[in-house]
Amino acid sequence: MYVVVDIAGQQFKVEQGQEVFVNRLEGEEGEKVKFEKVLLVDDNGAVKVGTPLVEGAAIDAQIVSHLRGDKVVVFKKKRRKGYQKSNGFRQDLSKVLIEKITV
């Protein structure tokens, strides 16, 4: 069984027991969260597609940890002008454990 859920503006395909990295969520480590924006449910071939959401479907999860993603280097250059600029960026992430899927 898997579901497609909207978490913090992004869509994820998740299953029970899976750990997912999402954009930083409000809340402390170990805190329980509930996601109710379920877009699709696949229960062993029986697919329910929401219009836009599946009624009564929810996901119970736990915030495992807050961390930062890998560094992304942004490099800009204009040839023959002597212009070079380097900048780095690290995304704030939350690691979420999917505990229970309710349909």
Backbone bond lengths (Angstrom), bond angles and torsions (degrees), N, CA, C in turn:
res aa  C-N    CA-C-N  psi(-1)  N-CA   C-N-CA  omega(-1)  CA-C   N-CA-C  phi
1 M - - - 1.448 - - 1.522 109.12 -
2 Y 1.311 116.17 131.18 1.457 120.24 174.82 1.520 109.13 -138.83
3 V 1.331 115.26 160.69 1.463 121.46 178.14 1.525 108.64 -135.83
4 V 1.320 114.83 155.96 1.460 121.68 170.90 1.522 106.15 -107.51
5 V 1.330 115.79 122.32 1.460 121.38 -173.15 1.524 109.87 -128.44
6 D 1.326 115.49 149.41 1.464 122.31 176.64 1.527 107.78 -97.40
7 I 1.338 116.38 113.08 1.465 122.30 178.61 1.515 108.07 -120.91
8 A 1.318 116.67 116.58 1.466 123.18 176.79 1.529 111.76 54.04
9 G 1.330 116.71 40.94 1.452 120.94 175.73 1.509 115.92 84.46
10 Q 1.329 118.46 2.18 1.459 122.12 178.12 1.516 109.22 -123.19
11 Q 1.339 116.27 149.55 1.455 121.04 -179.60 1.527 110.00 -99.06
12 F 1.338 115.72 136.02 1.454 122.20 -178.98 1.520 109.43 -132.05
13 K 1.337 116.00 141.49 1.462 121.98 171.06 1.519 106.60 -95.36
14 V 1.347 117.47 115.10 1.455 120.94 -173.61 1.523 111.18 -128.14
15 E 1.326 114.80 155.14 1.462 123.41 174.54 1.526 108.00 -126.99
16 Q 1.314 115.87 165.47 1.457 120.37 179.39 1.525 110.06 -66.92
17 G 1.344 116.84 134.66 1.456 122.35 -179.94 1.520 114.18 87.97
18 Q 1.313 118.00 -1.96 1.464 122.29 -178.23 1.527 110.44 -85.47
19 E 1.336 116.12 147.14 1.461 121.47 174.15 1.521 108.50 -106.17
20 V 1.329 116.41 133.09 1.456 122.58 -174.49 1.525 108.79 -127.01
21 F 1.332 116.55 140.00 1.458 122.04 173.28 1.528 107.99 -96.00
22 V 1.342 116.42 119.76 1.463 122.32 -178.90 1.523 109.00 -124.46
23 N 1.340 116.44 168.25 1.454 120.05 174.57 1.523 109.27 -58.29
24 R 1.327 116.90 150.89 1.464 122.73 -173.54 1.525 111.13 -51.02
25 L 1.337 115.69 127.95 1.458 122.90 178.97 1.518 110.22 -102.20
26 E 1.330 115.70 153.48 1.462 120.66 173.11 1.527 107.42 -72.80
27 G 1.303 117.12 140.57 1.457 121.13 178.00 1.521 111.00 126.23
28 E 1.326 113.84 163.25 1.458 120.76 -178.06 1.524 110.60 -92.67
29 E 1.334 115.66 165.04 1.459 120.90 175.58 1.522 109.20 -64.86
30 G 1.334 116.57 136.92 1.453 121.98 -178.50 1.515 114.01 89.21
31 E 1.324 117.54 -7.25 1.458 121.65 -178.49 1.529 110.42 -78.01
32 K 1.333 116.61 145.10 1.464 122.31 178.26 1.522 109.11 -85.82
33 V 1.332 116.12 139.73 1.461 122.09 175.91 1.523 108.67 -130.32
34 K 1.326 115.81 158.38 1.458 121.08 -179.59 1.522 108.19 -130.68
35 F 1.327 116.08 130.05 1.458 122.11 178.48 1.519 107.95 -111.37
36 E 1.334 116.94 124.84 1.460 121.25 -176.96 1.516 113.34 -113.58
37 K 1.329 118.12 -1.68 1.463 120.96 178.67 1.525 109.93 -88.11
38 V 1.330 116.30 71.13 1.460 122.38 -179.74 1.527 107.79 -92.08
39 L 1.333 116.29 123.34 1.458 121.61 -175.49 1.517 113.01 -96.54
40 L 1.345 117.96 -29.63 1.455 121.96 -176.56 1.516 109.36 -152.53
41 V 1.338 116.41 142.43 1.461 121.91 176.83 1.519 107.71 -129.20
42 D 1.340 116.87 127.89 1.465 122.25 174.99 1.522 107.20 -118.27
43 D 1.342 116.07 108.89 1.460 122.06 -179.63 1.527 108.55 -110.05
44 N 1.357 115.94 85.53 1.470 123.06 179.71 1.526 112.32 54.18
45 G 1.306 116.83 48.22 1.460 121.80 176.31 1.518 114.02 98.65
46 A 1.324 118.68 -19.94 1.461 121.90 176.61 1.524 107.84 -86.92
47 V 1.322 116.22 103.96 1.465 121.41 -173.49 1.521 109.69 -98.81
48 K 1.339 115.53 130.16 1.465 122.28 172.63 1.514 107.33 -115.27
49 V 1.318 116.50 123.31 1.459 121.91 178.34 1.519 107.71 -108.99
50 G 1.314 117.02 129.42 1.450 121.62 -179.08 1.513 112.40 -79.31
51 T 1.330 115.80 158.65 1.463 121.59 177.11 1.511 110.28 -128.83
52 P 1.287 123.87 73.93 1.454 128.86 -1.54 1.525 113.71 -88.69
53 L 1.357 118.72 -15.56 1.460 120.81 -177.92 1.520 110.54 -116.39
54 V 1.334 116.49 152.58 1.460 122.03 175.46 1.528 107.70 -81.07
55 E 1.330 116.53 125.41 1.464 121.48 -177.00 1.532 111.08 -68.26
56 G 1.322 116.89 132.25 1.458 122.02 174.92 1.517 115.53 78.68
57 A 1.301 118.10 -1.48 1.468 120.77 -179.18 1.529 109.22 -89.30
58 A 1.330 115.27 139.18 1.461 120.88 179.51 1.520 109.27 -152.85
59 I 1.325 115.09 159.68 1.455 121.48 179.05 1.517 108.17 -126.62
60 D 1.336 116.49 126.66 1.458 122.60 173.98 1.520 107.86 -96.59
61 A 1.323 116.10 129.73 1.462 120.56 -176.57 1.523 109.34 -140.12
62 Q 1.333 114.53 170.12 1.461 121.50 178.34 1.518 108.41 -132.36
63 I 1.335 116.29 136.98 1.460 120.84 175.99 1.522 107.45 -78.42
64 V 1.339 116.70 115.56 1.461 121.38 -178.23 1.522 110.14 -81.42
65 S 1.341 116.84 -48.98 1.460 119.69 -178.92 1.523 110.25 -161.04
66 H 1.332 114.52 161.42 1.458 122.63 171.75 1.523 106.77 -108.39
67 L 1.327 116.86 135.41 1.455 120.15 -178.38 1.518 109.58 -151.59
68 R 1.305 115.70 -179.39 1.465 121.56 178.41 1.518 108.32 -119.53
69 G 1.329 115.19 142.82 1.453 120.83 -178.05 1.516 112.28 -76.12
70 D 1.330 115.51 -179.98 1.458 121.14 178.26 1.525 110.15 -66.36
71 K 1.326 115.59 154.09 1.452 120.98 -178.58 1.520 110.34 -74.54
72 V 1.324 115.43 133.92 1.452 122.84 175.11 1.521 106.61 -109.70
73 V 1.325 116.91 123.62 1.458 121.29 -179.07 1.522 108.98 -95.14
74 V 1.332 115.81 125.44 1.457 122.08 177.44 1.525 106.47 -105.77
75 F 1.328 117.13 117.95 1.461 121.56 -177.31 1.516 108.98 -122.23
76 K 1.339 116.02 125.78 1.464 121.78 179.23 1.517 108.83 -117.05
77 K 1.325 115.78 140.60 1.461 120.43 -179.65 1.519 109.20 -150.99
78 K 1.337 114.71 140.49 1.464 120.70 171.28 1.519 106.95 -116.16
79 R 1.292 116.34 118.82 1.457 119.78 -173.79 1.535 111.34 -67.76
80 R 1.299 113.93 144.65 1.472 124.93 178.02 1.529 113.35 63.25
81 K 1.307 119.94 13.69 1.467 122.24 -179.83 1.523 112.09 -116.62
82 G 1.328 117.91 -9.38 1.453 120.97 -179.54 1.520 113.29 77.57
83 Y 1.313 116.97 14.95 1.461 120.69 -178.25 1.528 110.17 -99.86
84 Q 1.331 115.67 120.74 1.456 122.01 174.16 1.518 107.91 -140.40
85 K 1.309 116.26 136.03 1.458 120.31 177.86 1.517 108.46 -141.35
86 S 1.332 116.83 129.92 1.445 122.81 179.15 1.522 108.95 -118.68
87 N 1.317 115.85 137.93 1.451 121.12 -179.35 1.520 108.54 -144.59
88 G 1.321 117.60 146.25 1.460 121.71 179.51 1.513 111.17 -118.07
89 F 1.332 115.34 157.94 1.450 120.68 -177.25 1.519 109.53 -150.07
90 R 1.349 117.14 136.56 1.465 122.24 174.41 1.520 108.48 -128.73
91 Q 1.327 116.33 125.09 1.462 122.45 -178.00 1.527 110.37 -79.26
92 D 1.329 116.84 137.80 1.464 121.77 173.52 1.526 108.48 -80.81
93 L 1.332 117.01 126.87 1.458 122.53 -175.53 1.521 111.19 -126.74
94 S 1.325 115.26 161.44 1.460 122.45 171.24 1.518 107.56 -126.63
95 K 1.340 116.14 136.91 1.457 121.47 176.36 1.518 107.03 -96.31
96 V 1.351 116.61 121.61 1.450 122.80 -173.62 1.518 109.85 -118.60
97 L 1.328 117.66 132.34 1.464 124.02 176.07 1.519 108.69 -100.04
98 I 1.341 116.87 122.97 1.459 122.32 178.33 1.525 107.61 -81.46
99 E 1.332 116.93 113.95 1.460 120.92 -175.09 1.521 112.87 -95.37
100 K 1.332 117.95 -43.09 1.456 120.16 -173.77 1.517 110.16 -148.57
101 I 1.339 115.97 137.57 1.461 121.91 176.19 1.523 107.69 -113.52
102 T 1.325 115.90 120.15 1.466 121.67 179.75 1.521 108.73 -109.08
103 V 1.352 115.44 127.42 1.470 119.54 -179.81 1.517 109.13 -109.15
